[in-house]
Amino acid sequence: MTVHHYIGSPYELPTGSFGIKETLVPLSEVFPFHRNQKKEQLITIYEKEEDAYGISINSLTDEYSDIKHAFTLPYIYELSCDAHSKSIRELFTYIEEHLIEGCHIELYSCLDGDEAEEKDSSLDTFINLKKLYLGKYYKLDKKKYIYELGEMFTFEDKQFVAVVK
C-alpha cells in the first residue's frame, strides 16, 4: 500500500522539489541509436544514486483534503519523501531553512485511503530544533543533527510529528 506524507505550517511554504540533482539530456546522448528522431526526447539522469533522493512539496489536492483534521495548522501540503536517509536529511534541511523561530511545523503520514481516519496519538513525536531533541530523551549533536535525523527518523502510519524551533 502507498503511504502518503503531509506537512503543515502556520504560513505558506515554498513548493517544488528540493535536494534532487537531476540533469535533462537528449536521449541520443545516452542511446546513440535514437539519433535520427524527428523530435529529440529528453531524459532525466543522475550522476550518483544519492542525487535522485530529495523531497517534493506540493499544494494539497482535493482528493486528499480529508487529511486536514489531523493538523492544527492552516497550510497543509503533500510531501513526497522517500525513506532514504538523504531524503530525510533534505526534509529537515528544508524545515530548518523555512521554519521561523518560535513556530512549529507538523508532519503526518497515513496509508492511501486512510486520510479521514484518526491519528494514533501514542505515536506522536516532537523534535525540537532549537534545543536539539528528538522526542523527550534523545539529545542531538549541535554540529550533525541533520545527519542524525536522516539516520534515525522514520515515518510511521498515522504518526503525528511536531517540529519546533
C-alpha positions as semicolon CSV with decimal commas, in nm:
position;residue;x (nm);y (nm);z (nm)
1;M;0,000;0,000;0,000
2;T;0,108;0,356;-0,061
3;V;0,195;0,577;0,233
4;H;0,130;0,948;0,195
5;H;0,312;1,218;0,389
6;Y;0,187;1,568;0,464
7;I;0,340;1,882;0,609
8;G;0,150;2,160;0,784
9;S;0,266;2,514;0,855
10;P;0,132;2,834;1,016
11;Y;0,227;3,020;0,696
12;E;0,273;2,944;0,327
13;L;0,575;2,733;0,237
14;P;0,771;2,723;-0,089
15;T;0,662;2,436;-0,312
16;G;0,863;2,232;-0,560
17;S;1,148;1,981;-0,546
18;F;1,439;2,020;-0,307
19;G;1,770;1,835;-0,288
20;I;1,728;1,638;-0,610
21;K;2,019;1,684;-0,851
22;E;1,893;1,580;-1,191
23;T;2,007;1,660;-1,540
24;L;1,798;1,654;-1,856
25;V;1,988;1,523;-2,156
26;P;1,885;1,429;-2,508
27;L;1,802;1,060;-2,539
28;S;2,050;1,031;-2,827
29;E;2,340;1,114;-2,590
30;V;2,257;0,809;-2,381
31;F;2,136;0,581;-2,662
32;P;2,307;0,670;-2,992
33;F;2,062;0,461;-3,197
34;H;1,796;0,728;-3,124
35;R;1,985;0,999;-3,319
36;N;1,754;1,031;-3,618
37;Q;1,433;1,103;-3,429
38;K;1,231;1,399;-3,561
39;K;1,170;1,534;-3,212
40;E;1,455;1,487;-2,967
41;Q;1,334;1,337;-2,639
42;L;1,489;1,441;-2,309
43;I;1,552;1,201;-2,023
44;T;1,648;1,259;-1,663
45;I;1,982;1,128;-1,544
46;Y;2,154;1,137;-1,206
47;E;2,531;1,145;-1,164
48;K;2,512;0,946;-0,838
49;E;2,235;0,741;-0,681
50;E;2,202;0,988;-0,393
51;D;2,127;1,266;-0,644
52;A;1,788;1,105;-0,708
53;Y;1,679;1,147;-0,345
54;G;1,521;1,463;-0,211
55;I;1,176;1,592;-0,130
56;S;0,887;1,748;-0,311
57;I;0,633;1,982;-0,152
58;N;0,306;2,032;-0,342
59;S;-0,025;2,201;-0,276
60;L;-0,284;1,975;-0,116
61;T;-0,522;1,836;-0,377
62;D;-0,895;1,797;-0,315
63;E;-0,853;1,420;-0,334
64;Y;-0,661;1,427;-0,004
65;S;-0,838;1,717;0,173
66;D;-0,977;1,480;0,440
67;I;-0,629;1,492;0,597
68;K;-0,689;1,844;0,732
69;H;-0,842;1,708;1,055
70;A;-0,500;1,570;1,158
71;F;-0,341;1,917;1,164
72;T;-0,370;2,220;1,390
73;L;-0,210;2,450;1,130
74;P;-0,384;2,616;0,833
75;Y;-0,140;2,550;0,545
76;I;-0,118;2,182;0,454
77;Y;0,087;2,037;0,170
78;E;0,152;1,696;0,020
79;L;0,507;1,582;0,093
80;S;0,694;1,332;-0,122
81;C;0,980;1,192;0,082
82;D;1,143;0,852;0,042
83;A;1,257;0,652;0,343
84;H;1,618;0,700;0,224
85;S;1,838;0,888;0,474
86;K;1,923;1,156;0,214
87;S;1,554;1,234;0,163
88;I;1,502;1,262;0,539
89;R;1,807;1,492;0,564
90;E;1,663;1,707;0,284
91;L;1,330;1,725;0,468
92;F;1,491;1,850;0,789
93;T;1,717;2,087;0,597
94;Y;1,405;2,229;0,431
95;I;1,231;2,261;0,769
96;E;1,538;2,423;0,927
97;E;1,557;2,677;0,642
98;H;1,186;2,764;0,636
99;L;1,072;2,730;0,997
100;I;1,057;3,065;1,175
101;E;1,193;3,060;1,529
102;G;0,911;3,029;1,782
103;C;0,687;2,846;1,533
104;H;0,632;2,481;1,457
105;I;0,569;2,262;1,154
106;E;0,364;1,944;1,163
107;L;0,424;1,620;0,973
108;Y;0,174;1,339;0,930
109;S;0,174;1,008;0,743
110;C;-0,101;0,761;0,662
111;L;-0,189;0,490;0,414
112;D;-0,366;0,591;0,095
113;G;-0,740;0,598;0,167
114;D;-0,697;0,643;0,543
115;E;-0,687;1,024;0,535
116;A;-1,018;1,058;0,724
117;E;-0,917;0,813;0,998
118;E;-0,798;0,932;1,338
119;K;-0,428;0,959;1,407
120;D;-0,264;0,731;1,660
121;S;-0,174;0,970;1,943
122;S;0,053;0,705;2,101
123;L;0,289;0,763;1,805
124;D;0,306;1,142;1,848
125;T;0,665;1,265;1,834
126;F;0,826;1,603;1,894
127;I;1,150;1,733;1,750
128;N;1,299;2,048;1,896
129;L;1,549;2,206;1,655
130;K;1,638;2,483;1,899
131;K;1,718;2,260;2,198
132;L;1,818;1,974;1,965
133;Y;1,598;1,695;2,099
134;L;1,433;1,408;1,915
135;G;1,146;1,310;2,141
136;K;1,193;1,373;2,511
137;Y;1,517;1,189;2,567
138;Y;1,747;1,183;2,266
139;K;1,983;1,481;2,253
140;L;2,101;1,563;1,900
141;D;2,455;1,677;1,826
142;K;2,475;2,051;1,752
143;K;2,708;2,003;1,454
144;K;2,548;1,700;1,291
145;Y;2,181;1,694;1,396
146;I;2,053;1,697;1,036
147;Y;2,267;1,390;0,963
148;E;2,143;1,221;1,283
149;L;1,780;1,288;1,195
150;G;1,842;1,145;0,848
151;E;1,973;0,825;1,004
152;M;1,721;0,787;1,288
153;F;1,389;0,939;1,183
154;T;1,130;0,724;1,008
155;F;0,770;0,790;0,916
156;E;0,507;0,564;1,069
157;D;0,146;0,513;0,966
158;K;-0,086;0,757;1,149
159;Q;0,208;0,926;1,323
160;F;0,194;1,299;1,402
161;V;0,525;1,483;1,438
162;A;0,562;1,840;1,561
163;V;0,893;2,012;1,477
164;V;0,962;2,328;1,679
165;K;1,234;2,586;1,654
